[in-house]
Amino acid sequence: MTEQVTKEQLTRERSWILYDCGNSAYSMAITTALFPVLFGMFSGNSMTLGYFNSLASIIIAILSPILGTIADYKDKKKRFFFFFFVIGILMTASLAFVPHGQWQALAVIYILSGIGFSGANIFYDSFLTDVTTDERMDMVSAKGFAYGYIASIFPFGVSLAVVFLMGMDKALGYQIGFIITAVWWALFTVPMLRNVKQVYYVDPEPNPIRNSFSRLGHTFREIRQLKVAFLFLLAYFFYIDGVDTIIKMVVPYATTVLGSDSLDTFTLLAILLIIQVVAFPCALLFGYLAKKFGTLFMIRVAILIYIVTVFFAYGMSNLTHVFVLGGMVALAQGGIQALSRSYFARIIPKEKSNEFFGFYNIFGKFAAILGPAIMSFIEGTTGVARYSILGILPLFIIGFLLTLLLPKHTERLVMPSDPS
């Protein structure tokens, strides 16, 4: 029987999806494409950006479960979301005003923008349990990623055009791109702020901060008893590490293997734009197929696609292969991220969604540190960049094997009683 969806629920879902359309502009312009180029201009070595990425990841990973636990109280989630969102857009816009050559200031503002972006995402992801039903989570989550991909090409496309017109070696074009990104992100957040509200929560109690730490410790101890959640987070830690590593390292890997003469900056940025376009229908496709074959099955399919992608990347030898590689990444990237989010949201206690997504964020953030380190170590040890991509193969294999231990049909977990 087809589920009846009210107008109010559709409004909440669409408003939630629109935020993905806004913050995806940050992922594209700041995390992946424009900012790394400008940072390289200012510092003379874009590879050092990896250290600042790691620092931002560590900070938000440490804060996320604590913030998530406090935000589970009634009427707290939206406030925390707004606070980090504001930090994110203000710091993103501020990147445009750093004087040329002051790369240290640029790095500090970048870290703050990343904390704002990632912090807001903790609460955004947890709002999935508030805006829709268990039956619609896969498709709603997939639409978030899908429309986020397609929407991000507009601000990025305009920014790329500005950069090209100003000159690929001129900072002004990139800085204008940061302003465009911040404005786009802010505008698409308005529906989320107006229409999405916290439905599931923990009732207020005396000494909320102290009790939040108590509940956090209790959850940390008891989560090991929740076999499905623990196994999933463990599997997620490994395979999402591989996913994030490919997202962050595909450009430097391709440039190193093929040589900078074969890949100029504009070509690389254009390839990233194409990946966004291809990822749009693929994310929707994964959401549709998950409804037919099961969420866990499609997560496994996506992992297998990434395993094939690793072998293809190892053998790549020309520019055409880079475009094919980008298409393979786009095929599975949105699907595995969307279905991981919806699978986890479906099994956790709704009233503790922030707290659990805090742990989800920890696994994701610390995973983002391991893969790039493996690739760098292998390249540094062997002197052959091509071997480095094989270093992340075990991450996908281990993650896949762990998913085989998860049940095909999931039920929402019930937390053991809190200690009195």
KAKA-V599060 format. One record per residue. N is the residue number from 1. RES is the residue in one small letter. PHI is phi in degrees with one decimal (* if undefined). OMEGA is omega in whole degrees, -180 to 180 (* if undefined). NEAR is the number of other C-alpha atoms within 8 Angstrom. Layout:
((N/RES/PHI/OMEGA/NEAR) (N/RES/PHI/OMEGA/NEAR))
This chain:
((1/m/*/-179/2) (2/t/-72.3/-178/3) (3/e/-72.2/177/4) (4/q/-80.7/-178/4) (5/v/-117.1/-180/6) (6/t/-78.6/178/6) (7/k/-62.6/180/6) (8/e/-64.4/179/6) (9/q/-66.0/178/10) (10/l/-60.8/178/9) (11/t/-63.3/178/9) (12/r/-63.3/-179/13) (13/e/-61.5/-178/11) (14/r/-65.9/178/8) (15/s/-65.4/178/12) (16/w/-64.6/180/16) (17/i/-63.4/-178/14) (18/l/-62.5/177/15) (19/y/-63.2/176/14) (20/d/-61.2/177/12) (21/c/-64.4/180/18) (22/g/-80.5/-174/17) (23/n/-76.2/176/11) (24/s/-65.0/176/13) (25/a/-62.9/177/18) (26/y/-65.8/-179/13) (27/s/-55.9/-176/9) (28/m/-73.3/-173/12) (29/a/-78.8/-173/14) (30/i/-91.3/-176/12) (31/t/-70.5/-168/10) (32/t/-104.8/-163/11) (33/a/-113.8/-169/11) (34/l/-73.0/-175/12) (35/f/-61.3/179/11) (36/p/-56.3/179/12) (37/v/-67.9/180/9) (38/l/-65.2/179/10) (39/f/-61.6/176/14) (40/g/-63.1/177/11) (41/m/-64.1/-176/12) (42/f/-75.0/-172/10) (43/s/-99.4/-177/10) (44/g/84.9/-180/7) (45/n/-153.0/-177/8) (46/s/-69.6/-178/11) (47/m/-67.0/179/6) (48/t/-67.3/178/7) (49/l/-60.5/180/10) (50/g/-59.3/179/7) (51/y/-64.4/-179/7) (52/f/-72.9/173/10) (53/n/-60.4/-179/9) (54/s/-65.0/-180/10) (55/l/-62.2/179/9) (56/a/-62.3/180/12) (57/s/-64.0/-179/12) (58/i/-65.1/-179/10) (59/i/-61.3/-177/9) (60/i/-71.8/178/13) (61/a/-66.8/179/14) (62/i/-71.1/-176/9) (63/l/-76.5/-167/8) (64/s/-58.5/-180/14) (65/p/-68.6/178/17) (66/i/-66.9/179/13) (67/l/-63.3/-180/11) (68/g/-62.5/-180/16) (69/t/-65.5/179/16) (70/i/-65.8/-177/12) (71/a/-71.7/177/13) (72/d/-70.1/177/15) (73/y/-67.5/-177/12) (74/k/-55.5/175/12) (75/d/67.1/-180/8) (76/k/-97.6/-172/10) (77/k/-60.3/-179/13) (78/k/-62.7/-180/11) (79/r/-64.6/178/8) (80/f/-65.6/178/12) (81/f/-58.2/-178/14) (82/f/-63.4/-179/10) (83/f/-59.2/-178/9) (84/f/-72.2/177/13) (85/f/-59.5/-180/12) (86/v/-63.3/176/9) (87/i/-57.9/-178/13) (88/g/-60.4/-176/14) (89/i/-72.8/179/14) (90/l/-65.0/180/10) (91/m/-70.5/177/12) (92/t/-63.2/178/15) (93/a/-64.9/-178/12) (94/s/-65.7/178/9) (95/l/-57.4/-177/12) (96/a/-75.1/-172/11) (97/f/-111.4/177/7) (98/v/-78.9/-180/9) (99/p/-60.2/-177/5) (100/h/-58.3/176/7) (101/g/93.6/-178/7) (102/q/-85.7/-173/10) (103/w/-71.3/178/10) (104/q/-64.6/177/6) (105/a/-64.8/178/8) (106/l/-61.5/-179/11) (107/a/-66.8/-180/10) (108/v/-63.5/-180/8) (109/i/-65.4/178/12) (110/y/-61.9/178/11) (111/i/-60.5/179/12) (112/l/-64.1/178/12) (113/s/-65.4/179/14) (114/g/-67.2/177/10) (115/i/-65.5/178/15) (116/g/-63.1/180/14) (117/f/-62.9/-178/14) (118/s/-69.8/179/9) (119/g/-63.0/178/13) (120/a/-62.8/-179/14) (121/n/-66.4/177/9) (122/i/-56.6/-176/15) (123/f/-78.2/175/15) (124/y/-61.1/180/10) (125/d/-60.1/-178/9) (126/s/-69.9/177/12) (127/f/-67.5/178/12) (128/l/-57.7/179/13) (129/t/-71.5/-179/13) (130/d/-90.8/-171/12) (131/v/-94.3/-175/12) (132/t/-146.7/-179/12) (133/t/-97.7/179/7) (134/d/-57.9/-176/7) (135/e/-67.5/-175/5) (136/r/-102.5/-174/8) (137/m/-61.9/-178/13) (138/d/-58.9/-176/15) (139/m/-70.1/179/11) (140/v/-64.3/178/11) (141/s/-63.0/179/15) (142/a/-64.7/178/16) (143/k/-64.6/177/13) (144/g/-58.0/179/15) (145/f/-66.0/-176/15) (146/a/-62.2/-179/15) (147/y/-70.1/173/13) (148/g/-64.0/178/18) (149/y/-61.2/-175/14) (150/i/-69.4/-180/13) (151/a/-69.2/-175/12) (152/s/-67.6/-179/14) (153/i/-70.3/-178/12) (154/f/-72.1/177/8) (155/p/-65.2/180/13) (156/f/-70.2/178/14) (157/g/-62.0/178/9) (158/v/-64.1/180/9) (159/s/-62.8/180/13) (160/l/-64.2/177/10) (161/a/-64.0/178/8) (162/v/-62.1/179/12) (163/v/-60.0/-179/14) (164/f/-63.6/-178/10) (165/l/-69.4/-180/8) (166/m/-76.7/-176/9) (167/g/114.9/-176/8) (168/m/-62.9/-179/10) (169/d/-103.0/179/5) (170/k/-107.6/-176/9) (171/a/-69.9/-172/9) (172/l/-57.6/-179/8) (173/g/-61.9/178/15) (174/y/-65.7/-179/15) (175/q/-65.6/175/11) (176/i/-63.0/177/11) (177/g/-61.1/178/17) (178/f/-66.3/178/14) (179/i/-64.2/179/11) (180/i/-59.1/-180/10) (181/t/-62.4/-178/15) (182/a/-63.8/-179/13) (183/v/-65.1/179/9) (184/w/-60.0/180/11) (185/w/-59.2/-178/16) (186/a/-65.3/-177/10) (187/l/-62.5/-177/8) (188/f/-80.5/177/12) (189/t/-91.0/-177/11) (190/v/-55.4/179/8) (191/p/-60.3/178/12) (192/m/-61.5/-179/13) (193/l/-66.9/-177/9) (194/r/-82.5/-165/6) (195/n/-112.1/-176/9) (196/v/-101.2/-179/13) (197/k/-129.4/178/7) (198/q/-74.8/-179/11) (199/v/-99.3/-178/5) (200/y/-105.1/-175/10) (201/y/-161.1/172/11) (202/v/-97.3/-179/9) (203/d/-63.0/179/6) (204/p/-58.8/180/7) (205/e/-149.9/178/5) (206/p/-63.8/178/5) (207/n/51.1/-174/6) (208/p/-61.3/-178/9) (209/i/-68.5/179/7) (210/r/-61.7/180/7) (211/n/-68.2/177/9) (212/s/-63.0/178/11) (213/f/-65.1/178/10) (214/s/-64.5/179/8) (215/r/-66.5/178/10) (216/l/-61.8/178/12) (217/g/-63.8/178/8) (218/h/-62.9/180/10) (219/t/-63.4/-180/8) (220/f/-61.6/179/8) (221/r/-73.1/-172/7) (222/e/-85.2/-176/10) (223/i/-62.6/177/10) (224/r/-67.2/178/8) (225/q/-81.8/180/6) (226/l/-89.8/-168/10) (227/k/-55.2/-176/8) (228/v/-63.6/-179/8) (229/a/-64.0/-178/11) (230/f/-65.2/179/11) (231/l/-63.4/-180/12) (232/f/-63.4/180/12) (233/l/-61.4/178/10) (234/l/-67.4/177/11) (235/a/-62.6/180/14) (236/y/-59.9/180/13) (237/f/-55.0/-177/13) (238/f/-76.5/-173/13) (239/y/-74.2/179/15) (240/i/-72.9/173/11) (241/d/-61.3/177/16) (242/g/-62.5/180/13) (243/v/-61.4/-178/10) (244/d/-65.0/179/10) (245/t/-64.6/179/12) (246/i/-65.2/179/8) (247/i/-58.7/-175/8) (248/k/-81.4/-171/8) (249/m/-106.0/-176/9) (250/v/-62.5/-180/9) (251/v/-70.0/178/8) (252/p/-62.6/178/7) (253/y/-64.2/-179/10) (254/a/-62.9/180/10) (255/t/-64.8/-179/11) (256/t/-69.6/-177/9) (257/v/-69.6/-176/9) (258/l/-91.5/-179/12) (259/g/95.2/-177/9) (260/s/-66.0/179/8) (261/d/-67.4/-179/6) (262/s/-85.5/-176/9) (263/l/-129.6/175/11) (264/d/-86.4/-175/8) (265/t/-59.9/-177/7) (266/f/-64.0/179/8) (267/t/-62.8/179/8) (268/l/-61.8/180/10) (269/l/-66.3/177/10) (270/a/-66.5/178/8) (271/i/-63.4/178/10) (272/l/-61.6/178/10) (273/l/-64.8/179/11) (274/i/-65.2/178/9) (275/i/-57.8/179/12) (276/q/-61.5/-179/13) (277/v/-66.4/-179/11) (278/v/-67.9/-177/11) (279/a/-66.3/-178/17) (280/f/-59.8/-180/15) (281/p/-69.0/-178/9) (282/c/-67.1/178/14) (283/a/-64.2/177/18) (284/l/-63.5/180/13) (285/l/-61.5/179/9) (286/f/-63.2/178/12) (287/g/-64.2/179/16) (288/y/-68.3/-178/9) (289/l/-68.8/177/10) (290/a/-63.1/178/14) (291/k/-66.4/-177/10) (292/k/-89.1/-174/6) (293/f/-109.6/-179/8) (294/g/108.9/-178/10) (295/t/-62.6/-177/11) (296/l/-64.1/179/11) (297/f/-60.5/-178/10) (298/m/-72.4/173/14) (299/i/-62.7/178/12) (300/r/-64.1/177/10) (301/v/-60.0/180/8) (302/a/-63.2/178/12) (303/i/-62.5/179/13) (304/l/-62.7/177/10) (305/i/-61.8/179/10) (306/y/-66.9/177/13) (307/i/-62.4/177/11) (308/v/-62.7/-180/8) (309/t/-60.8/179/11) (310/v/-60.5/179/11) (311/f/-64.7/178/9) (312/f/-64.8/180/9) (313/a/-62.5/178/9) (314/y/-61.7/-176/10) (315/g/-95.2/-176/6) (316/m/-64.2/-175/8) (317/s/-143.1/180/7) (318/n/-151.0/-175/8) (319/l/-63.2/179/9) (320/t/-59.5/179/6) (321/h/-61.8/179/9) (322/v/-65.5/178/10) (323/f/-65.9/178/9) (324/v/-65.0/178/8) (325/l/-59.5/178/11) (326/g/-61.1/178/12) (327/g/-65.9/179/11) (328/m/-67.2/177/11) (329/v/-63.0/-179/11) (330/a/-63.7/-178/13) (331/l/-59.1/-172/12) (332/a/-109.0/-170/15) (333/q/-60.1/-178/12) (334/g/-65.1/-179/15) (335/g/-62.6/-176/17) (336/i/-70.7/177/12) (337/q/-69.9/-178/9) (338/a/-66.6/-176/15) (339/l/-72.8/175/18) (340/s/-63.3/180/10) (341/r/-63.6/-177/10) (342/s/-73.9/178/12) (343/y/-62.0/-179/11) (344/f/-67.1/-180/10) (345/a/-62.5/-177/13) (346/r/-76.2/-174/12) (347/i/-100.7/-175/11) (348/i/-88.9/174/13) (349/p/-63.0/-174/10) (350/k/-61.5/-177/10) (351/e/-70.7/178/8) (352/k/-118.5/-175/13) (353/s/-62.5/179/15) (354/n/-63.4/-178/15) (355/e/-62.2/-179/16) (356/f/-70.3/177/11) (357/f/-70.1/171/14) (358/g/-63.0/176/16) (359/f/-66.9/177/10) (360/y/-56.7/180/9) (361/n/-68.6/177/12) (362/i/-58.5/-179/13) (363/f/-62.2/180/13) (364/g/-67.5/-177/12) (365/k/-71.7/179/12) (366/f/-69.7/176/12) (367/a/-64.4/-177/12) (368/a/-67.7/-179/14) (369/i/-90.0/-171/10) (370/l/-69.4/-174/9) (371/g/-58.7/178/14) (372/p/-57.8/178/10) (373/a/-65.2/178/8) (374/i/-62.3/-179/11) (375/m/-63.1/180/12) (376/s/-64.5/-180/9) (377/f/-64.0/-179/9) (378/i/-65.0/179/14) (379/e/-64.1/-179/13) (380/g/-66.7/-178/8) (381/t/-78.4/-175/6) (382/t/-92.9/-176/8) (383/g/77.3/-178/7) (384/v/-120.1/-177/9) (385/a/-62.5/-176/12) (386/r/-61.9/-180/10) (387/y/-69.2/-173/11) (388/s/-62.6/-177/14) (389/i/-66.3/179/12) (390/l/-70.4/-179/10) (391/g/-66.5/-179/11) (392/i/-93.6/178/12) (393/l/-58.2/179/11) (394/p/-59.1/180/7) (395/l/-62.8/179/11) (396/f/-69.9/-179/15) (397/i/-65.3/179/10) (398/i/-63.5/179/11) (399/g/-60.2/179/14) (400/f/-63.7/-179/13) (401/l/-62.9/179/9) (402/l/-67.8/178/12) (403/t/-66.6/178/12) (404/l/-68.3/180/7) (405/l/-87.3/-179/7) (406/l/-84.9/179/9) (407/p/-71.3/180/7) (408/k/-66.4/180/7) (409/h/-105.1/-176/4) (410/t/-107.5/172/7) (411/e/-125.8/-179/6) (412/r/-65.4/-176/8) (413/l/-74.3/176/8) (414/v/-114.7/-179/6) (415/m/-71.3/169/7) (416/p/-59.0/-177/5) (417/s/-59.9/176/4) (418/d/-64.6/179/6) (419/p/-66.2/-179/4) (420/s/-76.7/*/2))
